[in-house]
Amino acid sequence: MSSDPPFRILPKLVDNTRDFWTGGAVGELRFWRCQDCGYYIHPPQPICPVDYSKNLTVEAVSGKATLASYSINH
Ligand SMILES: [Zn+2]
């Protein structure tokens, strides 16, 4: 039996996903947030789905939340 770590496909880093995938390296959970209406946008996209604003920036969040649902994939 091999002791090698399991093979993982890493996510592709592009401009609008880089902050999300690399924030953990500095202890931050980061999301894009609309600066006009305050909506957190995930998965990242170049426009706010609420008010179609392009005034978006990346913000670190506390990581505290209420779990509403989850799934276990097999
Ligand atoms: Zn918005």
N, CA, C, O and the ligand as a Tripos MOL2 file, in Angstrom:
@<TRIPOS>MOLECULE
protein
  297   295    75     0     0
PROTEIN
NO_CHARGES

@<TRIPOS>ATOM
      1 N           0.8480   -1.1790    0.0000 N.3       1 MET1
      2 CA          0.0000    0.0000    0.0000 C.3       1 MET1
      3 C           0.8900    1.2370    0.0000 C.2       1 MET1
      4 O           1.8570    1.3110    0.7580 O.2       1 MET1
      5 N           0.5650    2.2060   -0.8480 N.am      2 SER2
      6 CA          1.3510    3.4220   -0.9850 C.3       2 SER2
      7 C           1.0440    4.4120    0.1390 C.2       2 SER2
      8 O          -0.0970    4.5260    0.5870 O.2       2 SER2
      9 N           2.0680    5.1170    0.5810 N.am      3 SER3
     10 CA          1.8650    6.1670    1.5850 C.3       3 SER3
     11 C           1.8590    7.5440    0.9380 C.2       3 SER3
     12 O           1.8670    8.5630    1.6290 O.2       3 SER3
     13 N           1.8440    7.5690   -0.4080 N.am      4 ASP4
     14 CA          1.7950    8.8510   -1.1100 C.3       4 ASP4
     15 C           0.4660    9.5450   -0.8270 C.2       4 ASP4
     16 O          -0.5580    8.8830   -0.6610 O.2       4 ASP4
     17 N           0.4800   10.8760   -0.7710 N.am      5 PRO5
     18 CA         -0.7970   11.5820   -0.5870 C.3       5 PRO5
     19 C          -1.7120   11.3100   -1.7800 C.2       5 PRO5
     20 O          -1.2250   11.0770   -2.8870 O.2       5 PRO5
     21 N          -3.0410   11.3360   -1.5710 N.am      6 PRO6
     22 CA         -3.9510   11.0570   -2.6810 C.3       6 PRO6
     23 C          -3.8320   12.1030   -3.7830 C.2       6 PRO6
     24 O          -3.5550   13.2730   -3.5220 O.2       6 PRO6
     25 N          -4.0450   11.6630   -5.0100 N.am      7 PHE7
     26 CA         -3.9990   12.5480   -6.1650 C.3       7 PHE7
     27 C          -5.1490   13.5420   -6.0950 C.2       7 PHE7
     28 O          -6.2900   13.1510   -5.8490 O.2       7 PHE7
     29 N          -4.8730   14.7850   -6.3020 N.am      8 ARG8
     30 CA         -5.9180   15.8160   -6.2890 C.3       8 ARG8
     31 C          -5.7510   16.6930   -7.5310 C.2       8 ARG8
     32 O          -4.6380   17.0500   -7.9180 O.2       8 ARG8
     33 N          -6.8670   17.0210   -8.1310 N.am      9 ILE9
     34 CA         -6.8530   17.9710   -9.2330 C.3       9 ILE9
     35 C          -7.0300   19.3600   -8.6320 C.2       9 ILE9
     36 O          -8.0760   19.6570   -8.0550 O.2       9 ILE9
     37 N          -6.0350   20.1950   -8.7600 N.am     10 LEU10
     38 CA         -6.0940   21.5380   -8.1810 C.3      10 LEU10
     39 C          -6.9120   22.4640   -9.0760 C.2      10 LEU10
     40 O          -6.9170   22.3120  -10.2980 O.2      10 LEU10
     41 N          -7.6010   23.4230   -8.4640 N.am     11 PRO11
     42 CA         -8.3940   24.3540   -9.2780 C.3      11 PRO11
     43 C          -7.4930   25.2530  -10.1110 C.2      11 PRO11
     44 O          -6.3890   25.6030   -9.6950 O.2      11 PRO11
     45 N          -7.9720   25.6170  -11.2770 N.am     12 LYS12
     46 CA         -7.2380   26.5230  -12.1490 C.3      12 LYS12
     47 C          -7.3590   27.9350  -11.5800 C.2      12 LYS12
     48 O          -8.4650   28.3920  -11.2880 O.2      12 LYS12
     49 N          -6.2500   28.6160  -11.4220 N.am     13 LEU13
     50 CA         -6.2630   29.9850  -10.9050 C.3      13 LEU13
     51 C          -6.3920   30.9620  -12.0570 C.2      13 LEU13
     52 O          -5.5200   31.0470  -12.9210 O.2      13 LEU13
     53 N          -7.4870   31.6900  -12.0560 N.am     14 VAL14
     54 CA         -7.6860   32.7650  -13.0250 C.3      14 VAL14
     55 C          -7.9760   34.0320  -12.2210 C.2      14 VAL14
     56 O          -8.1280   33.9790  -11.0000 O.2      14 VAL14
     57 N          -8.0500   35.1510  -12.9010 N.am     15 ASP15
     58 CA         -8.1490   36.4400  -12.1930 C.3      15 ASP15
     59 C          -9.2810   36.4790  -11.1680 C.2      15 ASP15
     60 O          -9.0750   36.9640  -10.0560 O.2      15 ASP15
     61 N         -10.4660   35.9830  -11.5110 N.am     16 ASN16
     62 CA        -11.5860   36.1460  -10.5790 C.3      16 ASN16
     63 C         -11.7150   35.0080   -9.5650 C.2      16 ASN16
     64 O         -12.6120   35.0550   -8.7230 O.2      16 ASN16
     65 N         -10.8550   33.9910   -9.6140 N.am     17 THR17
     66 CA        -10.8920   32.9240   -8.6040 C.3      17 THR17
     67 C          -9.6290   32.8730   -7.7470 C.2      17 THR17
     68 O          -9.5970   32.1900   -6.7230 O.2      17 THR17
     69 N          -8.6060   33.5850   -8.1600 N.am     18 ARG18
     70 CA         -7.3030   33.5050   -7.4830 C.3      18 ARG18
     71 C          -7.4020   33.8620   -5.9920 C.2      18 ARG18
     72 O          -6.8320   33.1660   -5.1520 O.2      18 ARG18
     73 N          -8.1120   34.9280   -5.6670 N.am     19 ASP19
     74 CA         -8.1930   35.3520   -4.2590 C.3      19 ASP19
     75 C          -8.8990   34.3090   -3.4060 C.2      19 ASP19
     76 O          -8.4990   34.0790   -2.2650 O.2      19 ASP19
     77 N          -9.9420   33.6740   -3.9340 N.am     20 PHE20
     78 CA        -10.6600   32.6540   -3.1730 C.3      20 PHE20
     79 C          -9.7480   31.4650   -2.8840 C.2      20 PHE20
     80 O          -9.6700   31.0080   -1.7440 O.2      20 PHE20
     81 N          -9.0640   30.9640   -3.8960 N.am     21 TRP21
     82 CA         -8.2630   29.7570   -3.7340 C.3      21 TRP21
     83 C          -6.9460   29.9750   -3.0190 C.2      21 TRP21
     84 O          -6.3860   29.0200   -2.4820 O.2      21 TRP21
     85 N          -6.4290   31.1950   -2.9910 N.am     22 THR22
     86 CA         -5.1340   31.4380   -2.3610 C.3      22 THR22
     87 C          -5.2470   32.1410   -1.0080 C.2      22 THR22
     88 O          -4.2480   32.2580   -0.3000 O.2      22 THR22
     89 N          -6.4450   32.6150   -0.6300 N.am     23 GLY23
     90 CA         -6.6140   33.3280    0.6410 C.3      23 GLY23
     91 C          -6.2560   32.4820    1.8420 C.2      23 GLY23
     92 O          -5.7530   33.0080    2.8350 O.2      23 GLY23
     93 N          -6.4990   31.1910    1.7780 N.am     24 GLY24
     94 CA         -6.2030   30.3030    2.9010 C.3      24 GLY24
     95 C          -4.7380   30.2880    3.2720 C.2      24 GLY24
     96 O          -4.3970   30.0250    4.4250 O.2      24 GLY24
     97 N          -3.8660   30.5640    2.3220 N.am     25 ALA25
     98 CA         -2.4220   30.5670    2.5950 C.3      25 ALA25
     99 C          -2.0510   31.6510    3.6000 C.2      25 ALA25
    100 O          -1.0230   31.5530    4.2700 O.2      25 ALA25
    101 N          -2.8910   32.6930    3.7080 N.am     26 VAL26
    102 CA         -2.6360   33.7660    4.6750 C.3      26 VAL26
    103 C          -3.7320   33.7960    5.7410 C.2      26 VAL26
    104 O          -3.8880   34.7870    6.4550 O.2      26 VAL26
    105 N          -4.4920   32.6960    5.8410 N.am     27 GLY27
    106 CA         -5.5020   32.5740    6.8920 C.3      27 GLY27
    107 C          -6.7850   33.3370    6.6470 C.2      27 GLY27
    108 O          -7.5000   33.6620    7.5950 O.2      27 GLY27
    109 N          -7.0940   33.6320    5.3840 N.am     28 GLU28
    110 CA         -8.3070   34.3910    5.0650 C.3      28 GLU28
    111 C          -9.2270   33.6030    4.1440 C.2      28 GLU28
    112 O          -8.7790   32.9130    3.2290 O.2      28 GLU28
    113 N         -10.5310   33.7240    4.4100 N.am     29 LEU29
    114 CA        -11.5560   33.2170    3.5080 C.3      29 LEU29
    115 C         -12.0800   34.4290    2.7470 C.2      29 LEU29
    116 O         -12.6750   35.3300    3.3380 O.2      29 LEU29
    117 N         -11.8570   34.4470    1.4440 N.am     30 ARG30
    118 CA        -12.1370   35.6490    0.6450 C.3      30 ARG30
    119 C         -13.2350   35.3980   -0.3760 C.2      30 ARG30
    120 O         -13.2900   34.3500   -1.0200 O.2      30 ARG30
    121 N         -14.0990   36.3830   -0.5030 N.am     31 PHE31
    122 CA        -15.1640   36.3400   -1.5090 C.3      31 PHE31
    123 C         -15.2290   37.6860   -2.2240 C.2      31 PHE31
    124 O         -14.8610   38.7230   -1.6720 O.2      31 PHE31
    125 N         -15.7060   37.6430   -3.4600 N.am     32 TRP32
    126 CA        -16.0190   38.8720   -4.1670 C.3      32 TRP32
    127 C         -17.2780   39.4460   -3.5470 C.2      32 TRP32
    128 O         -18.1880   38.6970   -3.1920 O.2      32 TRP32
    129 N         -17.3470   40.7740   -3.4110 N.am     33 ARG33
    130 CA        -18.5250   41.4280   -2.8500 C.3      33 ARG33
    131 C         -18.8680   42.6590   -3.6760 C.2      33 ARG33
    132 O         -17.9990   43.4430   -4.0590 O.2      33 ARG33
    133 N         -20.1500   42.8000   -3.9350 N.am     34 CYS34
    134 CA        -20.6380   43.9700   -4.6620 C.3      34 CYS34
    135 C         -20.5610   45.1760   -3.7290 C.2      34 CYS34
    136 O         -21.0790   45.1350   -2.6130 O.2      34 CYS34
    137 N         -19.9230   46.2360   -4.1810 N.am     35 GLN35
    138 CA        -19.7860   47.4430   -3.3630 C.3      35 GLN35
    139 C         -21.0130   48.3410   -3.4470 C.2      35 GLN35
    140 O         -21.1210   49.3120   -2.6980 O.2      35 GLN35
    141 N         -21.9360   48.0290   -4.3500 N.am     36 ASP36
    142 CA        -23.1560   48.8390   -4.4670 C.3      36 ASP36
    143 C         -24.2910   48.2870   -3.6050 C.2      36 ASP36
    144 O         -25.0370   49.0610   -3.0060 O.2      36 ASP36
    145 N         -24.4350   46.9450   -3.5330 N.am     37 CYS37
    146 CA        -25.5570   46.3910   -2.7540 C.3      37 CYS37
    147 C         -25.0950   45.4940   -1.6020 C.2      37 CYS37
    148 O         -25.9140   45.1010   -0.7710 O.2      37 CYS37
    149 N         -23.7970   45.1630   -1.5360 N.am     38 GLY38
    150 CA        -23.2740   44.3760   -0.4260 C.3      38 GLY38
    151 C         -23.3850   42.8750   -0.5900 C.2      38 GLY38
    152 O         -23.0200   42.1330    0.3210 O.2      38 GLY38
    153 N         -23.8800   42.4060   -1.7280 N.am     39 TYR39
    154 CA        -24.0760   40.9740   -1.9570 C.3      39 TYR39
    155 C         -22.7310   40.2650   -2.1410 C.2      39 TYR39
    156 O         -21.8830   40.7120   -2.9140 O.2      39 TYR39
    157 N         -22.5480   39.1460   -1.4160 N.am     40 TYR40
    158 CA        -21.3560   38.3140   -1.6090 C.3      40 TYR40
    159 C         -21.5930   37.4050   -2.8040 C.2      40 TYR40
    160 O         -22.6520   36.7860   -2.9100 O.2      40 TYR40
    161 N         -20.6350   37.3180   -3.6910 N.am     41 ILE41
    162 CA        -20.7980   36.6110   -4.9550 C.3      41 ILE41
    163 C         -19.9240   35.3650   -4.9590 C.2      41 ILE41
    164 O         -18.6960   35.4540   -4.9610 O.2      41 ILE41
    165 N         -20.5730   34.2030   -4.9610 N.am     42 HIS42
    166 CA        -19.8250   32.9560   -5.0260 C.3      42 HIS42
    167 C         -20.6710   31.8970   -5.7210 C.2      42 HIS42
    168 O         -21.8290   31.7290   -5.3410 O.2      42 HIS42
    169 N         -20.1720   31.1850   -6.7010 N.am     43 PRO43
    170 CA        -18.8130   31.2900   -7.2290 C.3      43 PRO43
    171 C         -18.5830   32.6430   -7.8980 C.2      43 PRO43
    172 O         -19.5290   33.3110   -8.3150 O.2      43 PRO43
    173 N         -17.3160   33.0350   -7.9950 N.am     44 PRO44
    174 CA        -16.9930   34.3480   -8.5400 C.3      44 PRO44
    175 C         -17.5140   34.5290   -9.9640 C.2      44 PRO44
    176 O         -17.4730   33.6070  -10.7790 O.2      44 PRO44
    177 N         -17.9920   35.7120  -10.2390 N.am     45 GLN45
    178 CA        -18.4020   36.0890  -11.5800 C.3      45 GLN45
    179 C         -18.1820   37.5810  -11.7350 C.2      45 GLN45
    180 O         -18.1070   38.2930  -10.7330 O.2      45 GLN45
    181 N         -18.0780   38.0740  -12.9540 N.am     46 PRO46
    182 CA        -17.6630   39.4650  -13.1690 C.3      46 PRO46
    183 C         -18.7500   40.5020  -12.9540 C.2      46 PRO46
    184 O         -18.5020   41.6960  -13.1220 O.2      46 PRO46
    185 N         -19.9660   40.0660  -12.5820 N.am     47 ILE47
    186 CA        -21.0660   41.0090  -12.4210 C.3      47 ILE47
    187 C         -21.9670   40.5420  -11.2770 C.2      47 ILE47
    188 O         -22.1610   39.3420  -11.0850 O.2      47 ILE47
    189 N         -22.5120   41.4920  -10.5230 N.am     48 CYS48
    190 CA        -23.3930   41.1520   -9.4040 C.3      48 CYS48
    191 C         -24.7210   40.6070   -9.9320 C.2      48 CYS48
    192 O         -25.3430   41.2440  -10.7820 O.2      48 CYS48
    193 N         -25.1670   39.4470   -9.4510 N.am     49 PRO49
    194 CA        -26.4240   38.8870   -9.9510 C.3      49 PRO49
    195 C         -27.6590   39.6120   -9.3990 C.2      49 PRO49
    196 O         -28.7700   39.3720   -9.8710 O.2      49 PRO49
    197 N         -27.4800   40.4920   -8.4080 N.am     50 VAL50
    198 CA        -28.6210   41.2050   -7.8120 C.3      50 VAL50
    199 C         -28.9200   42.4930   -8.5640 C.2      50 VAL50
    200 O         -30.0570   42.7290   -8.9730 O.2      50 VAL50
    201 N         -27.8930   43.3310   -8.7470 N.am     51 ASP51
    202 CA        -28.1450   44.6380   -9.3730 C.3      51 ASP51
    203 C         -27.2890   44.8770  -10.6240 C.2      51 ASP51
    204 O         -27.2430   45.9910  -11.1460 O.2      51 ASP51
    205 N         -26.6120   43.8250  -11.1000 N.am     52 TYR52
    206 CA        -25.8130   43.8550  -12.3330 C.3      52 TYR52
    207 C         -24.6700   44.8670  -12.2640 C.2      52 TYR52
    208 O         -24.1810   45.3200  -13.2980 O.2      52 TYR52
    209 N         -24.2450   45.2210  -11.0570 N.am     53 SER53
    210 CA        -23.1230   46.1360  -10.8880 C.3      53 SER53
    211 C         -21.8060   45.4170  -11.1830 C.2      53 SER53
    212 O         -21.6730   44.2150  -10.9510 O.2      53 SER53
    213 N         -20.8520   46.1650  -11.6930 N.am     54 LYS54
    214 CA        -19.5000   45.6410  -11.8860 C.3      54 LYS54
    215 C         -18.5410   46.2310  -10.8500 C.2      54 LYS54
    216 O         -17.3250   46.0660  -10.9560 O.2      54 LYS54
    217 N         -19.0930   46.9160   -9.8540 N.am     55 ASN55
    218 CA        -18.3050   47.5310   -8.7850 C.3      55 ASN55
    219 C         -18.0610   46.4800   -7.7000 C.2      55 ASN55
    220 O         -18.7100   46.4910   -6.6540 O.2      55 ASN55
    221 N         -17.1180   45.5730   -7.9620 N.am     56 LEU56
    222 CA        -16.8580   44.4310   -7.0900 C.3      56 LEU56
    223 C         -15.4470   44.5060   -6.5410 C.2      56 LEU56
    224 O         -14.5280   44.9630   -7.2210 O.2      56 LEU56
    225 N         -15.2820   44.0570   -5.3150 N.am     57 THR57
    226 CA        -13.9520   43.9100   -4.7350 C.3      57 THR57
    227 C         -13.9260   42.6180   -3.9210 C.2      57 THR57
    228 O         -14.9660   42.0270   -3.6310 O.2      57 THR57
    229 N         -12.7370   42.2030   -3.5670 N.am     58 VAL58
    230 CA        -12.5660   41.0000   -2.7590 C.3      58 VAL58
    231 C         -12.4910   41.4250   -1.3030 C.2      58 VAL58
    232 O         -11.7780   42.3660   -0.9540 O.2      58 VAL58
    233 N         -13.2480   40.7090   -0.4450 N.am     59 GLU59
    234 CA        -13.2190   40.9820    0.9930 C.3      59 GLU59
    235 C         -13.0170   39.6780    1.7530 C.2      59 GLU59
    236 O         -13.5270   38.6310    1.3540 O.2      59 GLU59
    237 N         -12.2740   39.7500    2.8430 N.am     60 ALA60
    238 CA        -12.1130   38.6000    3.7320 C.3      60 ALA60
    239 C         -13.2960   38.5670    4.6940 C.2      60 ALA60
    240 O         -13.7210   39.6110    5.1900 O.2      60 ALA60
    241 N         -13.8290   37.3780    4.9590 N.am     61 VAL61
    242 CA        -14.9470   37.2160    5.8970 C.3      61 VAL61
    243 C         -14.4480   36.4710    7.1300 C.2      61 VAL61
    244 O         -13.3410   35.9330    7.1430 O.2      61 VAL61
    245 N         -15.2890   36.4480    8.1700 N.am     62 SER62
    246 CA        -14.8740   35.8440    9.4370 C.3      62 SER62
    247 C         -14.7780   34.3210    9.3560 C.2      62 SER62
    248 O         -14.0190   33.7010   10.1000 O.2      62 SER62
    249 N         -15.5460   33.7280    8.4540 N.am     63 GLY63
    250 CA        -15.6140   32.2730    8.3780 C.3      63 GLY63
    251 C         -16.7250   31.7130    9.2540 C.2      63 GLY63
    252 O         -16.9990   30.5140    9.2070 O.2      63 GLY63
    253 N         -17.3720   32.5630   10.0580 N.am     64 LYS64
    254 CA        -18.4850   32.1190   10.8990 C.3      64 LYS64
    255 C         -19.7760   32.2170   10.1000 C.2      64 LYS64
    256 O         -20.0070   33.1950    9.3890 O.2      64 LYS64
    257 N         -20.6210   31.1830   10.2250 N.am     65 ALA65
    258 CA        -21.8660   31.1590    9.4730 C.3      65 ALA65
    259 C         -22.7890   30.1120   10.0730 C.2      65 ALA65
    260 O         -22.4050   29.3840   10.9870 O.2      65 ALA65
    261 N         -23.9830   30.0420    9.5660 N.am     66 THR66
    262 CA        -24.9310   28.9980    9.9250 C.3      66 THR66
    263 C         -25.0240   28.0410    8.7470 C.2      66 THR66
    264 O         -25.3110   28.4480    7.6210 O.2      66 THR66
    265 N         -24.7790   26.7630    9.0190 N.am     67 LEU67
    266 CA        -24.8380   25.7580    7.9700 C.3      67 LEU67
    267 C         -26.3040   25.4610    7.6390 C.2      67 LEU67
    268 O         -27.0630   25.0300    8.5080 O.2      67 LEU67
    269 N         -26.6940   25.6870    6.4040 N.am     68 ALA68
    270 CA        -28.0730   25.4790    5.9910 C.3      68 ALA68
    271 C         -28.2800   24.1110    5.3670 C.2      68 ALA68
    272 O         -29.3820   23.5660    5.4410 O.2      68 ALA68
    273 N         -27.2480   23.5400    4.7520 N.am     69 SER69
    274 CA        -27.4000   22.2550    4.0800 C.3      69 SER69
    275 C         -26.0180   21.7280    3.7150 C.2      69 SER69
    276 O         -25.0410   22.4770    3.6820 O.2      69 SER69
    277 N         -25.9530   20.4490    3.4450 N.am     70 TYR70
    278 CA        -24.7050   19.8850    2.9480 C.3      70 TYR70
    279 C         -25.0070   18.5970    2.2010 C.2      70 TYR70
    280 O         -26.1020   18.0460    2.3170 O.2      70 TYR70
    281 N         -24.0440   18.1240    1.4420 N.am     71 SER71
    282 CA        -24.1990   16.8530    0.7450 C.3      71 SER71
    283 C         -22.9160   16.0550    0.9000 C.2      71 SER71
    284 O         -21.8450   16.6210    1.1250 O.2      71 SER71
    285 N         -23.0270   14.7560    0.7810 N.am     72 ILE72
    286 CA        -21.8780   13.8650    0.8110 C.3      72 ILE72
    287 C         -21.8260   13.1970   -0.5550 C.2      72 ILE72
    288 O         -22.7480   12.4770   -0.9390 O.2      72 ILE72
    289 N         -20.7570   13.4360   -1.2760 N.am     73 ASN73
    290 CA        -20.6210   12.8790   -2.6160 C.3      73 ASN73
    291 C         -19.8690   11.5540   -2.5780 C.2      73 ASN73
    292 O         -18.8430   11.4300   -1.9100 O.2      73 ASN73
    293 N         -20.3810   10.5830   -3.2900 N.am     74 HIS74
    294 CA        -19.7430    9.2710   -3.3780 C.3      74 HIS74
    295 C         -19.2950    8.9920   -4.7930 C.2      74 HIS74
    296 O         -18.7340    7.9310   -5.0660 O.2      74 HIS74
    297 ZN        -24.8830   44.2210   -6.2690 Zn       75 ZN75
@<TRIPOS>BOND
     1     1     2 1
     2     2     3 1
     3     3     4 2
     4     3     5 am
     5     5     6 1
     6     6     7 1
     7     7     8 2
     8     7     9 am
     9     9    10 1
    10    10    11 1
    11    11    12 2
    12    11    13 am
    13    13    14 1
    14    14    15 1
    15    15    16 2
    16    15    17 am
    17    17    18 1
    18    18    19 1
    19    19    20 2
    20    19    21 am
    21    21    22 1
    22    22    23 1
    23    23    24 2
    24    23    25 am
    25    25    26 1
    26    26    27 1
    27    27    28 2
    28    27    29 am
    29    29    30 1
    30    30    31 1
    31    31    32 2
    32    31    33 am
    33    33    34 1
    34    34    35 1
    35    35    36 2
    36    35    37 am
    37    37    38 1
    38    38    39 1
    39    39    40 2
    40    39    41 am
    41    41    42 1
    42    42    43 1
    43    43    44 2
    44    43    45 am
    45    45    46 1
    46    46    47 1
    47    47    48 2
    48    47    49 am
    49    49    50 1
    50    50    51 1
    51    51    52 2
    52    51    53 am
    53    53    54 1
    54    54    55 1
    55    55    56 2
    56    55    57 am
    57    57    58 1
    58    58    59 1
    59    59    60 2
    60    59    61 am
    61    61    62 1
    62    62    63 1
    63    63    64 2
    64    63    65 am
    65    65    66 1
    66    66    67 1
    67    67    68 2
    68    67    69 am
    69    69    70 1
    70    70    71 1
    71    71    72 2
    72    71    73 am
    73    73    74 1
    74    74    75 1
    75    75    76 2
    76    75    77 am
    77    77    78 1
    78    78    79 1
    79    79    80 2
    80    79    81 am
    81    81    82 1
    82    82    83 1
    83    83    84 2
    84    83    85 am
    85    85    86 1
    86    86    87 1
    87    87    88 2
    88    87    89 am
    89    89    90 1
    90    90    91 1
    91    91    92 2
    92    91    93 am
    93    93    94 1
    94    94    95 1
    95    95    96 2
    96    95    97 am
    97    97    98 1
    98    98    99 1
    99    99   100 2
   100    99   101 am
   101   101   102 1
   102   102   103 1
   103   103   104 2
   104   103   105 am
   105   105   106 1
   106   106   107 1
   107   107   108 2
   108   107   109 am
   109   109   110 1
   110   110   111 1
   111   111   112 2
   112   111   113 am
   113   113   114 1
   114   114   115 1
   115   115   116 2
   116   115   117 am
   117   117   118 1
   118   118   119 1
   119   119   120 2
   120   119   121 am
   121   121   122 1
   122   122   123 1
   123   123   124 2
   124   123   125 am
   125   125   126 1
   126   126   127 1
   127   127   128 2
   128   127   129 am
   129   129   130 1
   130   130   131 1
   131   131   132 2
   132   131   133 am
   133   133   134 1
   134   134   135 1
   135   135   136 2
   136   135   137 am
   137   137   138 1
   138   138   139 1
   139   139   140 2
   140   139   141 am
   141   141   142 1
   142   142   143 1
   143   143   144 2
   144   143   145 am
   145   145   146 1
   146   146   147 1
   147   147   148 2
   148   147   149 am
   149   149   150 1
   150   150   151 1
   151   151   152 2
   152   151   153 am
   153   153   154 1
   154   154   155 1
   155   155   156 2
   156   155   157 am
   157   157   158 1
   158   158   159 1
   159   159   160 2
   160   159   161 am
   161   161   162 1
   162   162   163 1
   163   163   164 2
   164   163   165 am
   165   165   166 1
   166   166   167 1
   167   167   168 2
   168   167   169 am
   169   169   170 1
   170   170   171 1
   171   171   172 2
   172   171   173 am
   173   173   174 1
   174   174   175 1
   175   175   176 2
   176   175   177 am
   177   177   178 1
   178   178   179 1
   179   179   180 2
   180   179   181 am
   181   181   182 1
   182   182   183 1
   183   183   184 2
   184   183   185 am
   185   185   186 1
   186   186   187 1
   187   187   188 2
   188   187   189 am
   189   189   190 1
   190   190   191 1
   191   191   192 2
   192   191   193 am
   193   193   194 1
   194   194   195 1
   195   195   196 2
   196   195   197 am
   197   197   198 1
   198   198   199 1
   199   199   200 2
   200   199   201 am
   201   201   202 1
   202   202   203 1
   203   203   204 2
   204   203   205 am
   205   205   206 1
   206   206   207 1
   207   207   208 2
   208   207   209 am
   209   209   210 1
   210   210   211 1
   211   211   212 2
   212   211   213 am
   213   213   214 1
   214   214   215 1
   215   215   216 2
   216   215   217 am
   217   217   218 1
   218   218   219 1
   219   219   220 2
   220   219   221 am
   221   221   222 1
   222   222   223 1
   223   223   224 2
   224   223   225 am
   225   225   226 1
   226   226   227 1
   227   227   228 2
   228   227   229 am
   229   229   230 1
   230   230   231 1
   231   231   232 2
   232   231   233 am
   233   233   234 1
   234   234   235 1
   235   235   236 2
   236   235   237 am
   237   237   238 1
   238   238   239 1
   239   239   240 2
   240   239   241 am
   241   241   242 1
   242   242   243 1
   243   243   244 2
   244   243   245 am
   245   245   246 1
   246   246   247 1
   247   247   248 2
   248   247   249 am
   249   249   250 1
   250   250   251 1
   251   251   252 2
   252   251   253 am
   253   253   254 1
   254   254   255 1
   255   255   256 2
   256   255   257 am
   257   257   258 1
   258   258   259 1
   259   259   260 2
   260   259   261 am
   261   261   262 1
   262   262   263 1
   263   263   264 2
   264   263   265 am
   265   265   266 1
   266   266   267 1
   267   267   268 2
   268   267   269 am
   269   269   270 1
   270   270   271 1
   271   271   272 2
   272   271   273 am
   273   273   274 1
   274   274   275 1
   275   275   276 2
   276   275   277 am
   277   277   278 1
   278   278   279 1
   279   279   280 2
   280   279   281 am
   281   281   282 1
   282   282   283 1
   283   283   284 2
   284   283   285 am
   285   285   286 1
   286   286   287 1
   287   287   288 2
   288   287   289 am
   289   289   290 1
   290   290   291 1
   291   291   292 2
   292   291   293 am
   293   293   294 1
   294   294   295 1
   295   295   296 2
@<TRIPOS>SUBSTRUCTURE
     1 MET1         2 RESIDUE 1 A MET
     2 SER2         6 RESIDUE 1 A SER
     3 SER3        10 RESIDUE 1 A SER
     4 ASP4        14 RESIDUE 1 A ASP
     5 PRO5        18 RESIDUE 1 A PRO
     6 PRO6        22 RESIDUE 1 A PRO
     7 PHE7        26 RESIDUE 1 A PHE
     8 ARG8        30 RESIDUE 1 A ARG
     9 ILE9        34 RESIDUE 1 A ILE
    10 LEU10       38 RESIDUE 1 A LEU
    11 PRO11       42 RESIDUE 1 A PRO
    12 LYS12       46 RESIDUE 1 A LYS
    13 LEU13       50 RESIDUE 1 A LEU
    14 VAL14       54 RESIDUE 1 A VAL
    15 ASP15       58 RESIDUE 1 A ASP
    16 ASN16       62 RESIDUE 1 A ASN
    17 THR17       66 RESIDUE 1 A THR
    18 ARG18       70 RESIDUE 1 A ARG
    19 ASP19       74 RESIDUE 1 A ASP
    20 PHE20       78 RESIDUE 1 A PHE
    21 TRP21       82 RESIDUE 1 A TRP
    22 THR22       86 RESIDUE 1 A THR
    23 GLY23       90 RESIDUE 1 A GLY
    24 GLY24       94 RESIDUE 1 A GLY
    25 ALA25       98 RESIDUE 1 A ALA
    26 VAL26      102 RESIDUE 1 A VAL
    27 GLY27      106 RESIDUE 1 A GLY
    28 GLU28      110 RESIDUE 1 A GLU
    29 LEU29      114 RESIDUE 1 A LEU
    30 ARG30      118 RESIDUE 1 A ARG
    31 PHE31      122 RESIDUE 1 A PHE
    32 TRP32      126 RESIDUE 1 A TRP
    33 ARG33      130 RESIDUE 1 A ARG
    34 CYS34      134 RESIDUE 1 A CYS
    35 GLN35      138 RESIDUE 1 A GLN
    36 ASP36      142 RESIDUE 1 A ASP
    37 CYS37      146 RESIDUE 1 A CYS
    38 GLY38      150 RESIDUE 1 A GLY
    39 TYR39      154 RESIDUE 1 A TYR
    40 TYR40      158 RESIDUE 1 A TYR
    41 ILE41      162 RESIDUE 1 A ILE
    42 HIS42      166 RESIDUE 1 A HIS
    43 PRO43      170 RESIDUE 1 A PRO
    44 PRO44      174 RESIDUE 1 A PRO
    45 GLN45      178 RESIDUE 1 A GLN
    46 PRO46      182 RESIDUE 1 A PRO
    47 ILE47      186 RESIDUE 1 A ILE
    48 CYS48      190 RESIDUE 1 A CYS
    49 PRO49      194 RESIDUE 1 A PRO
    50 VAL50      198 RESIDUE 1 A VAL
    51 ASP51      202 RESIDUE 1 A ASP
    52 TYR52      206 RESIDUE 1 A TYR
    53 SER53      210 RESIDUE 1 A SER
    54 LYS54      214 RESIDUE 1 A LYS
    55 ASN55      218 RESIDUE 1 A ASN
    56 LEU56      222 RESIDUE 1 A LEU
    57 THR57      226 RESIDUE 1 A THR
    58 VAL58      230 RESIDUE 1 A VAL
    59 GLU59      234 RESIDUE 1 A GLU
    60 ALA60      238 RESIDUE 1 A ALA
    61 VAL61      242 RESIDUE 1 A VAL
    62 SER62      246 RESIDUE 1 A SER
    63 GLY63      250 RESIDUE 1 A GLY
    64 LYS64      254 RESIDUE 1 A LYS
    65 ALA65      258 RESIDUE 1 A ALA
    66 THR66      262 RESIDUE 1 A THR
    67 LEU67      266 RESIDUE 1 A LEU
    68 ALA68      270 RESIDUE 1 A ALA
    69 SER69      274 RESIDUE 1 A SER
    70 TYR70      278 RESIDUE 1 A TYR
    71 SER71      282 RESIDUE 1 A SER
    72 ILE72      286 RESIDUE 1 A ILE
    73 ASN73      290 RESIDUE 1 A ASN
    74 HIS74      294 RESIDUE 1 A HIS
    75 ZN75       297 GROUP 0 **** ****
